[in-house]
């Protein structure tokens, strides 16, 4: 008979469905915060809203690459336990929070420097925590033996190897953002572009000899 304190394992189906639903809602909410601000012609208002568009692109790509990574993790799972489900809830909570700092950053153009500093730093911290929590899910699944036997490592190897440079890049950008908020936004964009486009795979493909 299984002891009362033993960890109970469950199927991954409901966890995957719930996670996909939360990620889909979070990415949809981003577009609801796009709006025109200020006065002038419609074209002037569109140009004045560039922070909204940039923040939207950064957040959309961040949730997109997060969904790809989360799918790679859950596709490898044979089962989940209570601890993994709770870690996943915390991860989803932070992802669902992302539209809020995205909107604050978009509106920060119309605020004073102190407000822009606080909002862009909060935004960067949210992006960093999402990345760390996703890698934490992967690390716990491996340590707890939740993965299927013989699951290929290639799909997650690059995400694991990139963790530390991503943490350092976000941390350095958050510090710089505190000093120069506008510059930090463009650096956040640069980080997510590197994360979502397979530059390493492209380099390896071109470097490999023809068969």
N, C-alpha and C positions, 0 to 999 in steps of 0.2 A: 504493500500500500504506500502511496506517495505521501511523504511527510507534509505537514501543514505549512512548513516554512519553505518548501521547495518552490523553485521558480516555475510558473505555469507558462507553457508555450502555446502560441495560437497561430492560426493561418494568417498569411500576409494579405489576403484578398481585401478585407475591409479596411485595413490600414492604407493600402495603396489607393483605394477608391476615395477614402476620406482625404488623404493627402493631396491627390490630384484635384479634388474639388476645392480645397482651400487655396491651392496655388492658382487655380483658374480664376477664382473670385478675386484674389489679390491683384492679379495682373489685369483684370478687367476694371477694377476700381481706379487704376492709374489714369485711365483716359477720362474719367468723370471729373477729374480735378483740372483739366485743361480749360482755360477760359481767357477771354480778352480782358485787358486791364488798361486803365488810363483813358485819355481822351485823344482826339485827333481822327484822322481818316481810318477806315478799317485796315488799310495796309500798314499805317503807322502802329496801330494796336497789335497787329500780327507781329511786326518786327520787335516791338517792345516786349513781347511775351517769350523771347528766346530762352530765358531760364526755364520756363515751363516745359518747353520742347526738349531741351537737353536733359533735364531731370527725368522726364518721362522716358526718354531713350535709355538712360543709364539704368533706371529701375526696371524697365521692361526686359532689357537684356540680362540684368542680374537675376530676375525671377526665372527667365528662360533658361539660363545656364544652371540655375539651382534645380529646376525641374529635370534637366538632363542628368545632372549628377545624382539627384535623389532617385530617379528611375533606375540608374545604373546600380545603385545600392540595393533597392528593393527587389530588382530582378534577380539578384544573386541570393536572396534570402530563401531559406527553406521554411523558416518559422520565425516568429518574433516572441519576445517575452515582455513582461510588464515594464521592465526598466527601459527597453527600447521604445515601447509605445509612449512612455512618459517623456523620454528625450525627444521623440518625434513631435509630441505636442508642443514642447518648448520651442523647437525649431520652427514649427508652423506658426506659432504665436508671433515670433519675430518677423517672419516673412509677411504675415498679414498686417503687421504694424508698418511695413515699409511705405505704403501710400501716404501715411501721415507726414513723416519727414520729407517725402517727395513734394507734397503740397507746400510745406513750410519753406523749402528751398525755392520753389517756384515763386512764392509770394515775397521772398526776402529782398527782391530787387526794389520793392516799394517800402522797405524798412530801413532803419539806420544801420550803421556798420556793426554795432554790437549784436543786433538781432541776426544779421546775416552770418556773423561768426558762430553764434550758438546753433542756428538751424543747420548750417553746413557741417559742423562738427557732429551734431546728432545724426545727420544723414550718413556720414562716413562711419560712425560707430555702428549703426544699424547694418550697413553693408558688410562690415568686418565680422560682426557677430553671426550673421547668416552663414558666411563662409566657414567660420570656425565650427559652428554647430553641425553643419553638414558633414564636415570631415570627422567630427566627433561621433556622429551616427555610424559612419563607416568603421571607425576604430573600435567602437563598442561591439558592433556586429561580428567583427573578426575575433575579438577576445572572448566573446560569449559563445562562439561556435554556432552562430545562427545561419551561416552561409551554407549553401549547397556544396557537397563534396565535389571537388574538381572544377569549381566555377572559375572561368578565365579571369586573370588579373589585368589584362591589357586595358579594359575599359575604364578602370579606376586608377591605373598606375600614374598617369599624368596628373590627375587631381591630387593624389597623395604627394607626389614629388613637388608640386607647385605650392603646397600649403605655406611653407615658411616664407617664400618670397612674396606671396600674396599678403600675408600678415604684416611683413615689414613694409611693403608698398602702401597698404592701407594706413598703417600706423604713422609712417612718415607723411603721408598726404593729409591725415587728420591734423597733425602738428602744423603743417604748412597752411592748411585751411583756416586754422585759428588765427594766423597772421594775415593771410590774403585769401579771403573766401572765394573770390571769383576764380583764382588760379586752381584752387583745390577741386572745384567742380570739373574742370577740364581734365585734371589728373584722375579723378574717379572714372571719367569716361574712358580714358586711356587704359586703365586697369581692366575694366569690364570688356573692352575690345580685345585685349590680349587673352582674356579668359575664354571668350566665346568663340573666337576664330582659331582653328587648328593649325597655327603657324608651325608648330613643331612637326606635325604630321606632313605638312607640305614640304618642309625642308628635307625630311627624311625621304620622301617620295622622289624629290628631284635629285637627291644625293645617291640614291640606290642605282646600281648599274643595270642597264637593260639586260633582260634575260634572253 
